[in-house]
Amino acid sequence: MSYGTKLIAGLIGTLILCIFIGGLSHSISTGFAGFDGGAPFMIIGLIVCALAIYDFWDECVRKK
């Protein structure tokens, strides 16, 4: 794939993943589990989003 196509597709995919994980975390924290029950998932979600952003940068943005 060309650089521009890879950049746009990677950005869209990473954004969709992070928005989904953020919404799921928000839903768990404000729902039945409460903040205390949703905190572990929130921490894991932040780590997963950070890893996804790093992988996007490593695969799509950084010139090798």
Buried (B, 14 or more C-beta within 10 A) or exposed (E): EEEEEBBEEBEEEBEEBBEEBBEBBEEBBEEEBEEEEBBEBBEEBBEBBEEBBEEBEEEBEEEE
